């Protein structure tokens, strides 16, 4: 059994008692709905007879009032239960998505349009929740309504009337099934079209500056109009199917009502049926068909949506995840790269090409190279983000793959090139684990040279930054990230181009504070600026994923032409 199906089954098991209880109260509501027409029919027959006492009639009236009022209670209860069930399902499914998302290998993020995909995954959660809630509920409605109807009016059951009406149902079901199959195809097309629309909108927003710079507004507008028109056509087609389903359901209702009424009048004329019984029959038929009309279309739509949603869930939960089992990494004493190669593409082009490198405890390592030389890829491998073959990277003499990924992460402090800033306060961005005192946060912010900037902000450390907060500069983001990592020093501490936005003097001050804070732990500084390598124990120069030179900063300046070229590259501001 795949993971997504197991989640569906578990979710159903968790909420099934609520579902059953809700159905019990719904059955009570249906029973009362059927009971009321029967009482009205009795009253009509008593009035037509004309010789019934007032007390008998009033007893029927009191029963009518009682059932009309008492119906409110089970209706409120079953609606509350189904609402509760839906909310529980939403919460459960979303938590499972996030749980899986956190364990998915980072290679996924390099290959997928994750923003669009996750947006649509959220929509699929709604589809699945509706299926497990509404679909099962609607199936029950289709079964419960006829059964309870027979129980309520069973004593006055008229075989002629029922045989006249029943043949209409299989005919209607046939047409509804044909429409349902077509609907499934159209819903799949609709989803694809909306994905294209989302991608187009994302492209227009993220690439706004580029579009303006190259005067591409008109071309982009035409592309958007084309995609937008496709969504309109898709919506119309889906709407047309739903309209046809409604028409079939309404024809079913009209046919049953009119034929039942006509046949009922003939039976009354023959003395086989009373006016009250016909009224009860017609009212009960109306209730039954109403239940069918209100359940069959959402049921079929729910099944179509679920089939599509489950495929997306199967794909998502089929993405490779980190293995949770493995040795626990306590402390890092030695790291070895042995003939390491790595490729992002299936075509075999290497991002990392035959890397051999040894890093010992307390080493201060510099890795330099131009943009695209493989520096970040190498560190992502060390951080445990990418899967690699066995016997290529060793930690403390043990193949890195033998350790659990969680224990590797616990030993890695990584200030990333991307400047990851959460939509939260500055304080919570620095103190991720929420364990530091205010004095500790202020002290570490001073070391990262960001304290002065923070104090000038209106709310200080409580200033909200990120998507919905104030905008801060690239340099401020870098220094906040540096502060975050200095507050949480690990065995291995990586700073990947996190000082590029700083001026030379500030850069030197921050590097000194980083060295002091890291202490005897491993420090790895990655940059395309060799000015940051002066105090490193050893420097590795990468070109096209290969180590071309290695040594101290001074040694490389004296003997490496490539290293000096990088120095020139830095000075001209490239």
Buried (B, 14 or more C-beta within 10 A) or exposed (E): EEBBEEBBEEBEEEBEEBBEBBBEBBBBBBBBBBBBBBBBBBBBBBEEEEEBEEEEBEEBEEBBEEBEEEBEEBBEBBBEBBEEBBEBBBEBBBEBBEEBBEBBBBBBEEEBEBEBBBBBBEBBBBBBBBBBBBBBBBBBBBEBBBEBBBEBBEEBEBEEBBEBBEEBBEEBBEBBEEBBEBBBEBBBBBBEBBBBBBBBBBBBEEBEEEBEEEEBEEEBEEBBEEBBEBBEEBBEBBEBBBEBBEEBBEBBBEBBBEBBEEBBEEBBEEEEBBBBBBBBBBBBBBBBBBBBBBBBBBBBBBBBBBBBBBEBBEEBBEBEBBEEEBBEBEEBEBBBBEEBBBBBEEEEEBBBBEBEBEBBBEBBBBBBBBEBBBBBBBBBBBBBBBBBEEEBBBBBEEBBBEBBBBBBBEBBBBBBBEBEBEEBBBBBBBBBEEEBEEEEBBBBBBBBBBBEBBEEBEEBBEBBBBEEBEEBEEBBBBBBBBBBBBBBBBBBBBBBBBBBBBEEEBBBBBBEBBBEBBEEBBBBBBBBBBBBBBBBBBBBBBBBBBBBBBBBBEBBBEEBEBBBEBBEBBEEEE
